[in-house]
Amino acid sequence: MTRPYAVIILPRAQKSFERFDRVLRLRIQAALELLAEHPRPPRSTPLVGSTNVYRVRVGDYRILYSIDEEIRIIEIRKVAHRREAYR
């Protein structure tokens, strides 16, 4: 069995994550735990114009992340509402 990926949340993503209400934080936390096991779930999409950056939906919110396969790290770059996630 392979070991899970380490999930690192960048300070900018952590700051926005802390502003969300409790229910949304729990949903996003569950999605992050799933990413640690399966970094490319079926509903993840690579971002056009970016190298090695993916997005995954959590309701109206998006988690933007990159994957480092060699050291098995997922870096959470941004967690935001869909209208602001790609700015």
C-alpha positions as CSV (number, residue, x, y, z in Angstrom):
1,M,0.0,0.0,0.0
2,T,1.3,3.4,-0.9
3,R,1.7,6.1,1.7
4,P,-0.6,9.2,1.5
5,Y,0.7,12.5,0.2
6,A,1.5,15.3,2.7
7,V,-0.9,18.2,2.3
8,I,0.7,21.6,2.8
9,I,-1.6,24.7,2.8
10,L,0.1,27.9,1.8
11,P,-0.4,30.9,4.1
12,R,-2.7,32.7,1.6
13,A,-4.9,29.6,1.3
14,Q,-4.9,29.1,5.0
15,K,-6.0,32.7,5.6
16,S,-9.0,32.4,3.3
17,F,-9.8,28.9,4.7
18,E,-10.1,30.3,8.2
19,R,-12.7,32.9,7.1
20,F,-15.2,30.3,6.0
21,D,-18.0,29.1,8.3
22,R,-17.6,25.9,10.2
23,V,-19.7,23.7,7.8
24,L,-17.8,24.8,4.8
25,R,-14.4,24.3,6.5
26,L,-15.4,20.8,7.4
27,R,-16.4,20.0,3.8
28,I,-13.1,21.5,2.5
29,Q,-11.2,19.6,5.1
30,A,-12.8,16.3,4.0
31,A,-11.8,17.1,0.4
32,L,-8.2,17.7,1.5
33,E,-8.1,14.4,3.3
34,L,-9.3,12.7,0.1
35,L,-6.7,14.5,-1.9
36,A,-4.0,13.1,0.4
37,E,-5.1,9.6,-0.6
38,H,-6.0,10.3,-4.3
39,P,-4.3,13.4,-5.6
40,R,-6.1,13.2,-8.9
41,P,-9.6,12.3,-8.2
42,P,-11.9,11.8,-11.2
43,R,-13.4,15.2,-10.9
44,S,-10.1,17.1,-10.6
45,T,-9.2,19.2,-13.6
46,P,-5.8,20.5,-14.7
47,L,-5.8,24.3,-15.0
48,V,-5.3,25.5,-18.6
49,G,-2.2,27.7,-18.9
50,S,-0.6,26.4,-15.7
51,T,1.9,23.6,-15.3
52,N,1.0,20.9,-12.7
53,V,-1.9,22.9,-11.1
54,Y,-5.2,21.3,-10.6
55,R,-8.6,22.3,-9.3
56,V,-11.3,20.4,-7.5
57,R,-14.8,21.5,-6.7
58,V,-16.4,21.7,-3.2
59,G,-19.8,23.1,-3.9
60,D,-19.4,26.7,-5.2
61,Y,-15.8,26.7,-3.9
62,R,-12.6,25.6,-5.6
63,I,-9.4,24.2,-4.3
64,L,-6.4,25.0,-6.5
65,Y,-3.4,22.8,-5.8
66,S,-0.1,21.4,-7.2
67,I,1.4,18.0,-6.8
68,D,5.0,17.1,-6.4
69,E,5.3,13.3,-7.2
70,E,8.9,12.9,-6.2
71,I,8.5,13.9,-2.5
72,R,4.7,13.1,-2.4
73,I,3.5,16.6,-1.4
74,I,0.2,18.3,-2.4
75,E,0.5,22.1,-2.1
76,I,-2.8,23.9,-1.6
77,R,-2.3,27.2,-3.4
78,K,-5.8,28.8,-3.1
79,V,-9.2,28.0,-1.6
80,A,-11.9,30.5,-2.9
81,H,-15.4,30.9,-4.2
82,R,-15.5,30.0,-7.9
83,R,-16.0,33.7,-9.0
84,E,-12.7,34.6,-7.3
85,A,-10.6,31.4,-7.6
86,Y,-9.0,32.1,-10.9
87,R,-8.0,35.7,-10.4
